[in-house]
């Protein structure tokens, strides 16, 4: 079914005619919306494609036309080549931008488009095939003289062979999907047992995500940095590089924070990496935007990892420091135009840092979260860019990647870019599902991150027990205690401002409150000031200036001269506060009520220790135990799949299985019972 959209007014670029009249975007979410923005600016009409799950998605709303291509599973919709080609023909789209993921690096897709007379906005099929296969790309890189990581560059047939190869290379090793990307189909192994488990999981994920179960093994370089080079080529033999992106902050090989430029590279190393990236691109006659990824050790030795023949998720940071629109350049190159810039024209100006905002629960091991965005308010301000594919009232489901948005902070210096990103995270309002904003805020405020001492092991090293919430230092605690008292005072001022009160008996807001946060209770007295209050506690005082009114989710204030943003929500006898990566509940009472509250009994949570609960919504892929079976600590109990990632659930202690509450193939809700132990 084809759906016509309202026409939009467009302003073409001065002196530059649109190379295509209409482009179909073979993708969804934020990247589809991002491509549409450039097309709109260039005066190009856009066509969206959508699955049944995305019928009301933002990218569908933003396009000029939208075509349904199948049911929710990506294999039947966004990976359905025939359906997308038919959508092009039905709408008259002259070209297709594939975004990233899905069919963006699929030679069969590019071939099908060419056969239909439709332009693929990306490199030609030879480059896609050569670089899309991680095994073959490493062989080609070695032949071209590009530094490569030691490894076994052939598909591995089974776990026993994987162990044999891993022992020969020497632990630790990385098991990687040949057709992989985006952190899927990758496992780090330190011993034989991890290699066996890793081979199985990497193979399953590769088959599910890419339709190609081949995996290979290479040496894992310890304390590495992940630094990539953005390249651009055209059909006239020109290839340039646009500097680098530091992508070392990763979790489970999935990038979390990216920045440009890298705080680690010097000009000499940048030039060497750029030259090798250009050499590799020329070896496959590369035409379009692409990324050559390197691993870099502590001595700035660098080794080729892979080449992504598509637009990267993190491309906005490169756009911020170069002033170039990579999507526009891809479109113009695909139309046969020459690159408008030469290598000598590329200048890196300023700094940009990107954080990936996901629907996931950091307190549950970053497991995916699904649900409706009951409130969604992305931040704004100087140097802030938000690429998103969601809207307030929309849903994030189980079928696709749980990304909410990419948030970018840009500035003249790295510190300014980080400060802007940090403030934007404080003001990023997402309600209705779990998200990782608190974790991102904690990362960008971490002293080691601010110093630029990064590696791909950063998160594992700094959060060895997982993320338990942002650390609350004394200064942050003092600010939040003052904020909680001011919030309650403003709330009480509204409540007491009622008409019909008897003279001399008017209700008035209290001048002091007992505030309890994170196990600390302080008595706070409030003295009105012009535009705010002086909040005093334990002999110290903070001047809080704010125009906040009850009902607003953002408490924006100046506290002792510094701008502060705190997200606030009413919570029983107090407030739920989010600031600086900390999510805390403040109980705020008058002194009399605080004394009475101390006498109340504390309610204990129910005991769930004898159950294995599903830590996320997903599909119970397999269950490895049966009633009456004895299990040992660490033994596999079940495998739950969510967002195409396998999660192995293991026994936390020795126990006996009493009852199974779910079976393989069941759809699970978060905290649903799977196994009951005796």
C-alpha positions in Angstrom: 0.0 0.0 0.0 1.3 3.4 -0.9 0.5 6.5 1.1 0.8 10.0 -0.2 2.1 12.7 2.1 1.6 16.5 2.2 4.0 18.4 0.0 6.7 20.5 1.7 8.2 23.8 0.6 11.9 23.3 -0.2 14.7 25.8 -0.8 17.4 24.3 -3.2 21.0 25.1 -2.5 22.2 28.2 -4.3 23.7 27.3 -7.6 23.4 23.5 -7.1 20.5 21.7 -8.7 19.2 18.5 -7.0 20.9 15.5 -8.7 17.7 13.4 -8.1 14.1 14.3 -8.0 13.1 11.6 -5.6 15.1 9.2 -3.2 13.8 6.2 -1.3 15.4 5.6 2.1 15.7 1.9 2.7 15.9 2.2 6.5 14.0 3.3 9.5 14.4 5.4 12.7 16.8 8.2 13.3 19.0 7.5 10.2 16.0 7.6 7.9 14.9 10.9 9.4 18.5 12.3 9.2 18.8 11.4 5.5 15.4 13.1 4.9 16.6 16.3 6.4 19.4 16.6 3.8 17.1 15.6 1.0 14.6 18.3 2.0 17.3 20.9 2.1 18.5 19.8 -1.3 15.0 20.0 -2.8 14.7 16.2 -3.2 11.4 14.4 -2.4 11.7 11.4 -0.2 10.0 8.0 0.1 9.9 6.0 3.4 9.4 2.3 3.6 7.9 0.7 6.7 6.9 -2.5 8.3 3.7 -3.1 10.2 5.4 -2.3 13.4 6.5 1.1 12.1 3.3 2.2 10.4 3.1 5.2 12.7 6.9 5.8 13.0 8.5 9.2 12.8 10.3 8.5 9.5 7.0 7.6 7.9 5.5 10.9 9.1 8.5 12.9 7.8 8.6 11.5 4.3 6.7 12.8 1.3 5.5 9.3 0.6 5.5 6.0 2.5 5.2 2.4 1.3 4.5 -0.7 3.4 7.0 -3.4 2.7 6.0 -6.2 5.0 5.3 -7.5 8.6 7.4 -6.6 11.6 10.3 -9.1 11.3 13.1 -7.3 9.5 13.7 -10.5 7.4 10.3 -9.9 5.9 10.4 -6.1 5.6 13.6 -4.1 5.8 15.7 -7.0 4.5 13.2 -7.8 1.7 15.0 -6.7 -1.4 12.1 -7.4 -3.8 9.7 -5.4 -1.7 12.0 -2.4 -1.6 12.7 -2.5 -5.4 8.9 -2.7 -6.0 8.5 0.4 -3.7 11.0 2.3 -5.9 9.2 1.4 -9.0 5.8 2.2 -7.6 6.9 5.7 -6.4 9.3 6.6 -9.2 12.3 6.9 -6.8 15.4 7.3 -8.9 17.9 6.4 -6.1 18.0 4.6 -2.8 19.9 5.7 0.3 20.4 2.6 2.5 21.4 4.3 5.8 23.3 1.9 7.9 22.6 -1.7 8.9 19.9 -3.7 7.2 20.8 -3.8 3.4 23.4 -1.0 3.5 26.3 -3.5 2.8 24.5 -6.2 0.9 25.9 -6.7 -2.6 22.7 -8.5 -3.7 20.7 -5.3 -2.9 23.0 -3.1 -4.9 22.9 -5.6 -7.8 19.1 -5.7 -7.7 18.8 -1.9 -7.8 21.2 -1.7 -10.7 19.2 -4.3 -12.6 16.1 -2.2 -12.0 17.8 1.0 -13.2 17.9 2.5 -9.7 20.9 4.3 -8.3 22.4 2.9 -5.1 23.7 5.7 -3.0 26.9 4.0 -1.8 30.0 2.3 -3.2 29.8 -0.1 -6.1 29.2 -3.8 -5.7 32.9 -4.8 -5.9 33.8 -2.6 -2.9 30.7 -3.7 -0.9 31.6 -7.3 -1.5 35.3 -7.0 -0.8 35.0 -4.9 2.3 31.7 -6.3 3.6 33.3 -9.7 4.2 35.5 -9.2 7.2 37.7 -12.1 6.2 38.3 -11.1 2.6 38.8 -7.4 3.6 41.7 -8.3 5.9 43.3 -10.3 3.1 42.9 -7.4 0.7 44.2 -4.9 3.3 47.3 -7.0 3.9 47.9 -7.2 0.1 47.6 -3.4 -0.1 50.2 -2.9 2.7 47.8 -1.8 5.4 48.7 -2.8 8.9 46.6 -5.7 10.1 45.9 -7.5 13.4 47.3 -11.1 13.6 44.6 -13.7 13.2 43.1 -16.7 11.4 41.5 -15.3 8.3 39.3 -18.2 7.4 35.8 -19.3 8.4 35.9 -21.6 11.4 33.8 -24.8 11.1 33.1 -25.6 14.8 33.9 -24.9 18.4 36.8 -27.4 18.6 38.5 -25.8 15.7 37.9 -22.4 17.3 39.7 -23.6 20.5 42.6 -25.0 18.5 43.1 -21.7 16.6 42.7 -19.6 19.7 45.4 -21.5 21.5 47.7 -21.1 18.5 47.1 -17.3 18.3 47.3 -17.0 22.1 44.7 -15.7 24.5 42.9 -13.3 24.7 41.2 -13.6 21.2 38.2 -12.0 19.5 35.6 -14.2 17.8 34.0 -12.1 15.1 31.2 -12.6 12.5 32.6 -12.3 9.0 29.5 -10.4 7.9 29.2 -8.6 11.2 28.9 -5.0 12.4 27.4 -3.0 15.2 28.8 -5.2 17.9 26.7 -8.2 16.9 28.4 -11.6 16.4 31.4 -10.6 18.5 32.8 -12.3 21.6 36.0 -11.9 23.6 37.5 -15.1 24.9 40.2 -15.6 27.5 40.2 -19.4 27.7 38.9 -22.5 26.1 35.5 -22.4 27.8 34.8 -18.8 26.8 35.9 -19.7 23.2 33.4 -22.6 23.1 30.5 -20.4 24.4 31.6 -17.5 22.3 31.8 -19.5 19.1 28.2 -20.7 19.7 26.8 -17.3 20.6 28.7 -15.4 17.8 27.5 -17.9 15.2 23.9 -17.7 16.3 23.9 -13.9 16.4 25.6 -13.7 13.0 23.0 -16.1 11.5 20.1 -14.1 13.0 21.4 -10.6 12.3 23.2 -11.1 8.9 22.0 -14.4 7.5 25.7 -15.5 7.5 27.0 -17.7 10.3 30.7 -17.6 9.4 33.0 -16.4 12.1 36.8 -15.9 12.4 39.3 -15.3 15.2 42.0 -12.7 15.6 44.3 -11.5 18.4 42.8 -9.2 20.9 45.1 -6.2 21.6 45.0 -5.3 25.2 44.4 -1.7 26.3 43.4 -0.7 22.8 41.8 2.4 21.4 39.3 2.1 18.6 39.9 5.0 16.1 38.4 5.2 12.7 39.1 7.3 9.6 36.3 8.8 7.5 36.9 8.5 3.8 35.2 9.9 0.7 35.7 8.8 -2.9 34.1 9.7 -6.2 33.9 8.2 -9.7 36.7 10.4 -10.9 39.5 8.8 -9.0 39.4 11.2 -6.0 39.7 9.8 -2.5 40.2 11.9 0.6 40.0 11.4 4.4 38.1 13.7 6.8 40.1 13.1 10.0 39.4 10.5 12.6 36.8 9.6 15.2 37.6 8.2 18.6 35.2 5.3 19.4 36.9 3.7 22.3 34.1 4.0 24.8 32.3 0.7 24.1 30.2 -1.9 25.9 30.1 -5.4 24.5 31.8 -4.0 21.4 29.0 -1.6 20.8 30.1 2.1 20.6 28.6 4.3 23.3 30.5 7.6 23.1 32.3 8.9 20.0 34.2 12.0 19.4 36.1 13.9 16.7 39.0 14.5 16.7 40.7 11.9 19.0 42.4 13.3 22.1 45.1 10.7 21.6 46.4 11.1 18.0 49.1 13.5 17.0 49.3 15.1 13.5 51.9 12.6 12.3 49.8 9.5 13.3 46.7 11.0 11.9 48.4 11.5 8.5 49.7 7.9 8.5 46.3 6.5 9.3 44.6 8.7 6.8 47.1 7.7 4.1 46.5 4.0 4.8 42.7 4.4 4.8 42.9 6.2 1.4 45.2 3.4 0.0 42.7 0.8 1.0 39.8 2.7 -0.5 41.6 3.2 -3.7 42.4 -0.6 -3.8 38.7 -1.3 -4.2 38.0 1.8 -6.4 35.8 3.2 -3.6 33.1 5.7 -4.5 31.0 7.2 -1.6 31.4 7.7 2.1 33.1 4.9 4.1 34.9 4.3 7.3 38.2 2.5 7.8 38.4 1.2 11.4 41.7 0.8 13.2 42.8 -0.5 16.6 45.5 1.6 18.2 47.8 0.6 21.0 49.4 2.7 23.7 52.4 3.5 21.5 50.2 4.7 18.6 50.8 1.6 16.6 47.7 1.0 14.5 46.1 -2.0 12.9 43.3 -2.4 10.4 40.1 -3.9 11.8 37.5 -3.5 9.0 36.0 -1.1 6.5 32.4 -0.2 6.7 31.1 0.6 3.3 28.3 2.9 4.4 27.5 5.9 6.5 28.4 5.4 10.2 26.1 5.9 13.2 28.7 8.4 14.5 29.1 10.5 11.3 27.6 13.7 13.0 30.8 14.4 14.9 32.8 14.4 11.7 30.2 16.8 10.2 30.5 19.0 13.2 34.2 19.5 12.9 34.5 19.6 9.1 31.4 21.5 8.3 30.5 19.0 5.6 27.2 17.2 5.1 28.2 13.5 4.4 24.7 12.6 3.2 24.7 15.3 0.6 28.2 14.3 -0.6 27.1 10.6 -0.9 24.1 11.7 -3.0 26.2 13.9 -5.3 28.9 11.3 -5.7 26.2 8.7 -6.6 24.9 11.1 -9.2 28.4 11.1 -10.8 29.5 14.5 -9.5 33.1 15.2 -8.4 33.9 15.7 -4.8 33.7 19.5 -4.1 36.7 19.4 -1.7 40.3 18.2 -2.0 42.4 16.9 0.8 44.1 20.3 1.3 40.6 21.8 1.9 39.8 19.6 4.8 40.2 21.4 8.1 39.2 20.2 11.6 37.6 23.0 13.5 36.6 22.6 17.1 35.4 19.4 18.8 32.3 17.2 18.9 31.2 14.4 21.2 28.3 12.0 20.5 26.4 9.9 23.0 24.0 7.1 21.9 20.8 7.2 23.9 19.2 3.8 24.1 16.1 2.2 25.5 17.9 -0.1 27.9 18.2 -0.5 31.7 21.8 0.1 32.9 20.8 -1.2 36.4 19.9 -4.6 34.9 23.0 -5.1 32.9 21.9 -2.8 30.0 19.1 -5.1 29.0 16.7 -3.7 26.3 13.6 -1.9 27.5 10.4 -1.6 25.5 7.3 0.6 25.9 5.6 3.8 25.0 7.4 7.2 25.3 4.8 8.8 27.5 6.9 12.0 27.7 9.8 12.9 25.4 11.6 16.2 25.4 15.0 16.3 23.6 17.4 19.1 24.7 18.2 22.2 22.7 20.9 24.9 22.9 24.1 26.1 21.3 26.2 23.3 19.9 23.5 20.6 20.5 22.3 18.3 17.8 19.8 15.5 18.3 19.3 12.9 15.6 16.2 10.9 16.6 13.5 8.7 15.1 11.0 8.7 17.9 8.4 11.1 19.3 6.3 11.5 22.4 3.5 8.9 22.4 5.5 6.6 20.1 6.6 3.1 21.0 9.9 1.2 21.1 9.3 -2.5 20.5 11.2 -5.7 20.5 11.8 -6.0 16.7 14.6 -3.5 16.1 17.6 -1.7 17.6 16.5 0.1 20.8 18.2 3.4 19.9 16.2 6.5 21.0 18.6 9.2 19.6 22.1 10.3 19.0 23.0 13.4 21.1 25.9 15.5 20.0 27.6 18.3 21.9 30.0 20.5 19.9 32.3 23.4 20.9 35.5 25.2 20.3 37.4 22.8 22.6 37.0 19.3 23.9 36.0 20.6 27.4 33.3 22.9 25.9 31.9 20.1 23.8 31.8 17.8 26.9 30.2 20.5 29.1 27.5 21.1 26.5 26.8 17.4 26.1 26.7 16.9 29.9 24.2 19.7 30.4 22.1 18.4 27.5 22.0 14.9 29.1 20.7 16.5 32.4 17.8 18.1 30.4 17.0 15.1 28.2 13.5 14.0 29.3 12.4 10.4 28.5 9.6 8.8 30.4 7.7 5.5 30.0 10.6 3.2 29.6 14.1 2.7 30.9 17.0 4.4 29.2 20.8 4.9 29.6 20.9 8.7 30.0 22.1 8.4 33.6 24.9 6.1 32.5 25.9 8.5 29.7 26.0 11.4 32.1 28.2 9.5 34.5 30.6 8.6 31.7 31.1 12.1 30.3 31.7 13.4 33.9 34.2 10.7 34.8 37.6 12.2 35.5 39.4 9.6 33.3 37.1 10.5 30.4 37.6 14.2 30.9 41.4 13.6 30.8 41.1 11.6 27.6 42.6 8.4 29.0 40.5 6.1 27.0 40.5 2.4 25.8 37.9 -0.1 24.7 38.1 -1.5 28.2 37.1 1.8 29.8 33.6 0.8 30.9 34.6 -2.7 32.1 37.5 -1.2 34.1 35.7 1.7 35.6 32.4 -0.1 36.2 33.5 -3.7 37.0 30.3 -4.5 38.9 28.2 -2.8 36.3 26.5 0.5 36.6 24.8 1.1 39.9 23.9 4.7 39.4 26.0 7.9 39.3 28.3 8.6 42.2 26.9 11.3 44.4 29.8 13.5 45.7 29.3 16.0 48.5 28.8 19.0 46.2 26.2 17.3 44.1 24.4 16.1 47.3 24.3 19.6 48.7 22.9 21.0 45.5 20.2 18.3 45.3 19.2 18.8 48.9 18.8 22.5 48.3 16.8 21.8 45.1 14.5 19.4 46.9 13.7 22.0 49.6 13.1 24.7 47.0 10.8 22.4 45.0 8.7 21.7 48.1 8.6 25.3 49.1 7.3 26.3 45.6 4.8 23.5 45.7 3.6 24.5 49.2 3.4 28.2 48.1 0.9 27.2 45.4 -1.1 25.0 47.8 -1.4 27.7 50.4 -2.4 30.5 47.9 -6.1 29.9 48.3 -8.8 32.5 48.5 -11.3 33.1 51.3 -8.8 32.7 54.2 -9.7 34.6 57.4 -7.5 37.6 58.2 -4.8 36.6 60.6 -5.2 32.9 59.9 -3.7 32.7 56.4 -2.0 29.5 55.5 1.7 29.9 54.7 4.5 27.7 53.3 7.0 26.4 55.8 10.4 28.0 56.2 12.3 24.8 56.9 12.2 21.2 55.7 13.8 17.9 56.6 15.3 16.5 53.4 16.5 12.9 53.2 18.5 11.8 50.1 20.7 8.8 49.7 20.7 8.0 53.4 21.6 11.6 54.4 19.0 13.8 56.2 19.5 17.5 56.7 17.3 20.3 58.0 17.2 23.0 55.4 16.0 26.5 56.1 14.9 28.8 53.3 15.2 32.5 53.2 13.5 34.3 50.2 15.8 36.2 47.9 15.0 38.2 44.7 14.3 35.5 42.2 14.9 32.6 44.5 16.0 31.5 48.0 19.0 31.0 50.2 19.0 27.4 51.3 21.0 26.8 54.5 21.9 23.4 56.0 24.7 22.4 58.4 26.1 25.9 58.5 26.5 26.1 54.7 24.3 28.1 52.3 23.5 28.0 48.6 21.8 30.8 46.6 19.2 29.2 44.3 17.7 31.4 41.6 14.9 29.8 39.6 11.7 30.6 37.8 10.5 27.0 38.2 6.7 26.5 38.6 5.0 23.3 39.8 4.2 20.9 37.0 7.4 21.5 35.0 9.7 18.5 34.6 12.8 20.6 34.3 14.1 22.6 37.3 16.4 25.1 35.7 18.3 27.3 38.1 21.5 29.2 38.9 23.0 27.8 42.1 25.8 30.1 43.4 26.4 31.4 39.9 26.5 28.1 38.1 23.7 26.9 35.7 22.1 23.7 36.9 19.4 21.6 35.3 17.6 18.9 37.4 14.8 16.7 36.1 12.1 16.5 38.8 8.9 14.5 39.4 6.6 14.3 42.4 7.2 11.1 44.4 5.0 10.5 47.4 6.3 12.7 50.3 9.1 14.2 48.1 10.6 14.3 44.7 12.4 12.1 42.2 15.5 13.9 41.0 17.8 13.3 38.0 21.1 15.2 37.7 24.7 14.5 36.8 24.0 10.9 36.2 22.4 10.4 39.6 18.8 9.3 40.0 17.7 9.8 43.5 14.5 10.2 45.5 14.3 13.0 48.1 11.9 12.7 50.9 10.9 16.2 52.0 8.9 16.8 55.2 8.2 19.5 57.7 10.1 18.9 60.9 6.9 17.7 62.6 6.1 15.1 59.9 9.7 14.0 59.8 9.6 13.1 63.5 6.4 11.1 62.9 7.8 9.3 59.8 10.7 8.0 61.9 8.2 6.0 63.9 6.7 4.2 60.9 7.6 0.6 60.1 9.7 -0.1 56.9 8.1 -2.4 54.3 10.3 -5.2 53.1 10.4 -6.2 49.4 9.2 -9.8 48.5 11.8 -12.6 48.4 12.5 -13.7 44.8 15.8 -15.5 45.6 14.4 -19.0 44.7 13.4 -17.9 41.2 15.3 -17.3 37.9 13.5 -14.3 36.5 13.8 -12.9 33.0 15.9 -9.8 33.2 14.4 -8.4 30.0 11.4 -8.8 27.7 12.4 -11.2 24.9 12.1 -14.7 23.5 13.1 -17.8 25.6 15.4 -19.3 23.0 16.3 -22.4 25.0 16.2 -23.9 28.5 18.9 -26.3 29.6 17.5 -27.8 32.8 14.5 -29.9 33.9 12.7 -30.5 37.2 14.8 -32.4 39.8 18.1 -31.5 38.1 21.0 -30.4 40.3 22.9 -27.3 38.9 26.1 -25.8 39.9 26.9 -22.1 40.2 27.8 -20.7 36.7 26.0 -23.4 34.8 23.8 -22.4 31.9 20.1 -22.4 32.7 18.5 -20.6 29.8 19.1 -18.4 26.8 16.9 -15.3 26.2 17.1 -13.4 22.9 16.2 -9.7 22.7 17.0 -7.2 20.0 18.8 -10.1 18.1 21.3 -10.4 21.0 21.6 -13.7 22.9 21.8 -13.5 26.7 22.9 -16.6 28.6 21.3 -16.8 32.1 23.4 -18.9 34.5 22.9 -20.3 38.0 24.1 -17.9 40.7 24.6 -20.7 43.2 24.4 -24.5 43.5 20.7 -25.5 43.6 18.1 -28.1 42.5 15.4 -27.3 39.9 12.0 -27.6 41.4 9.7 -26.3 38.6 9.8 -24.8 35.1 7.5 -21.8 34.7 8.3 -21.2 31.0 9.3 -23.2 27.9 11.5 -22.6 24.9 9.7 -20.4 22.4 7.8 -18.4 25.0 7.7 -14.6 24.9 8.8 -13.3 28.3 8.1 -10.1 30.1 10.7 -8.5 32.4 10.9 -10.3 35.7 8.7 -13.2 34.5 9.5 -16.4 36.3 11.5 -19.0 34.2 12.7 -21.5 36.8 11.9 -22.1 40.4 14.6 -23.7 42.6 13.9 -25.9 45.6 
